[in-house]
Amino acid sequence: MSQHTRQLTGWWAIFLVVIVCSLVPVAWIVSLSLKTPASATDGSFIPHHWTLSNYSQIFSTGIFTDALRNSIGIGLISTALAVILACAAAYAVARLDFPGKRAFLAISLAVAMFPQISLVGPLYNLWRQIGLYDTWPGLIIPYMTFALPLSIWVLSSFFREIPWELEQAAQVDGATPFQAFTKVIAPLAIPGIVTTFILVFIICWNDFIFAISLTSTTNAETVPAAIAQFPGTSQFTQPIGDIAAAAVVVTVPVMVLVLLFQRRIVAGLTAGAVKG
Amino acid sequence: MAEIEFDDVTKRYADGFEAVKHLDLDVPDGELMILVGPSGCGKSTALRMVAGLEDISDGELKIGGQVVNERAPKDRDIAMVFQNYALYPHMTVRENMGFALKLAKTPQAEIDEKVSEAARILDLEQHLDRKPANLSGGQRQRVAMGRAIVRNPSVFLMDEPLSNLDAKLRVQMRTEISRIQQRLQTTTIYVTHDQTEAMTLGDRIAVMRAGVLQQVGPPSELYGHPTNLFVAGFIGSPSMNFLGGEITGENVHLPIGDVRIPDELRRRLESGPGGGRRGVIAGLRPEHFEDASLVADRSRGLTFNAKIDVLESMGSEFYAYFVVESDQVSSRELEELAQDAGAAELPTTAGGVQVTARLAAESRVRQGADAELWFDSNHLQLFDAESGRSLLASNGARSSVEVPAGTSAQSSN
C-alpha cells in the first residue's frame, strides 16, 4: 500500500466516524418515528413493525398543524424583516464612513453575544403588560433582533466585495442612488442575501427558549414548543413516536435547504476571507 | 455637445488636504483634452468633480454654460469610462450598453438600434449576448467605451481607460479612441499618467502637478516650449536631460560647451537682479543629439566628446548613455519626477549627470568608446535654477537659443 493510499484510507476513516456521529441520532429519530408506540422502547435500531401511524397521528391533531403554520409564518416574516433591515444597514456600513461606524458594528456583535435566556423573564412580563404575549409579533420582534447582527455582518462583507466603481458607473449612467442599489448592487449581492436568509430562517425555526416562554396556546406556539407539549395517546404512554415524527417533519426541510445551498452558505460565511 | 469650464475650482478634503488647487481650465466644445501628471497630482480628482462623483469645495464648474456644482451625476449628461471598466457583471454586453438608455426610459426599439450601432462601431456585434466575465481585456474595454457612446452624451470622461491593457492592445485602442472621438466630436476629458498617450491623443494637454495646473497647450507646444522644469521633464520620451549652467554676458556656459543666448533674453537678464550673471538649468532633449560624424553642418550646435557608457539599439535608432561632469542639478520638481518614475532609490551617477542621447541607426559609436557627439542648440531649453521657470518662454515671447558660428566649443570629458 503506497503512502498516498494509506493517507486516503485514514481520511476516509475519519470521515466515517464524523458521518456516523452526526447521522446516527437523525437515523434513530427516523427509526423511532416509524415504530409502533408499543415497540418504541424495544431498543432495536431497525423497526420490527413498520408504521406511518405516528405521522398520520400528528397531522390529525390541531396542535402540530397549527404549530407548523406558526413556525413557517413567524420564521418567514422575522427573516424577511431582518434581511431587509440588515441590507440597508450593511450597505451603509460597507459604503459610508459615518462617525460611530465601529461602535455600531461592535454593539451589533454584542447583541449577538447576549445570553438570550436572561431576556426571557423581562420580555415575558413586558409582553403580558402590552398584550404581545402569545402573539406572532411577540416572537417576531425578538427573533428579528437576534438575527440582525449576524445578517449585518454577513451582508456587509458581501457588499464590501462589490466594487465602488460599479455604483458610480450606475450613477453616471443616470441611476438614482436607490436605482443603483436595486439594479446593480442588490442583484450582485443575491448569493449573500440568499445565504443570510437561510441562516436567519434556521435560527428562527430552531428557537426553543422564546417559543416556550412567550407563547401558551396554538395561537403562536411554534413547532419546537409544541413538540415539547405533545400529550400521549393515554396518560400511561409516552408520545415518543409522535415527537419523533414531528421532529423528522421539521428537520427534513431544513436539511434539504442547507444541502441545496451549502456551497453558497460556506461562500457567504467566508466571504472577504480570501480574494475571490 | 458642450463646453466645460473650470473656474477657480478647488477640492479640499476633510483633513485639509487640497487635491486640486484653483484650477482654471476651459475645454471648448468638441475638444479632446488630456489631463496628465504623475500619480497623486489631482487629475483624477478633477475628472471626478466633472462627473459629480466628488464634491467641489470652491469655485465653479460649468458644463455647456451652466453651473453644475450641485447637480447629481445623472443630471449632468456625461458618460464616463472607468479605469477598471466597472462593467455590470450580472448583465450581458447588450444590457450593459443599454443600461443608461433603459434608465432614461428610452423605447426598447431605439435602445436596440443604438446598441447595435455602437456594437458595430466597436466590433462587438458577435459578443452582445455574453457576460463581461467571458470577455478578454480588450473586449471589456470596448464594452466600457460602448456604454459611454450609446448615450450620445454631451461630455465623455475617461479615467485612464487603457492602463489595464497590455502594451500592444493599448496602442491599438488609443487610435480607436482617437477615431471615435473625432467621429462623434464629443467634448472629452481624458486622464492619463502616460505622457505618450497624452502626446498622441490630445488636441490639447493640461499638465498637473500636486494639484496645480502647470501648463495647457497643444502637444507640440508643451514639447517645444515647456514653461517650467516639471513640464519639460514630464513630456517627451526618453525624458529631457538637465545640466547645470551659468549665464555670463551673452553666453550660457554648459559642461559640454558655451552657447550664445538670444539678445532679447540677455537684455532682460541684464536689467534684472544679478546683472546678467545667473545660474541656470539647461534642458537638452535626447533626440537633439546626434553622432557628430553624421552632421553635415555642425555650426548650428555644439560638438563635444563623450565616453559612451551604455549603448542600446532600438533597431531604428540608438540610445546612448554617457556621463557629463556637472554639479547634480537639484530641483523639487525634478525630484518629484524622479520619484514618480521610481528612480528615487537609484544611486546618482558619481561625479556627474547621466545624459541620454538618441542617435541615428547609421551611427558608428560603440559602447565603452569615446565618441564625438553633436547637440542642436537651437533646441536648448533654459530654466531659472531657483524657480524652475523657463527663461525662454517668459513674457509670452518665444525665442530660441542660437549659436553663432565659431562659438562652438570642444569639451573634454
Interface residues (C-beta under 8 A of the other chain):
Chain A: P163 E165 L166 Q168 A169 A170 Q171 V172 D173 G174 A175 T176 Q179 K183 V184 P187 L188
Chain B: A51 G52 L53 A72 P73 K74 I78 A79 M80 F82 Q83 N84 A86 L87 Y88 P89 H90 F99 A100 L103 A104 R147 R151 L157
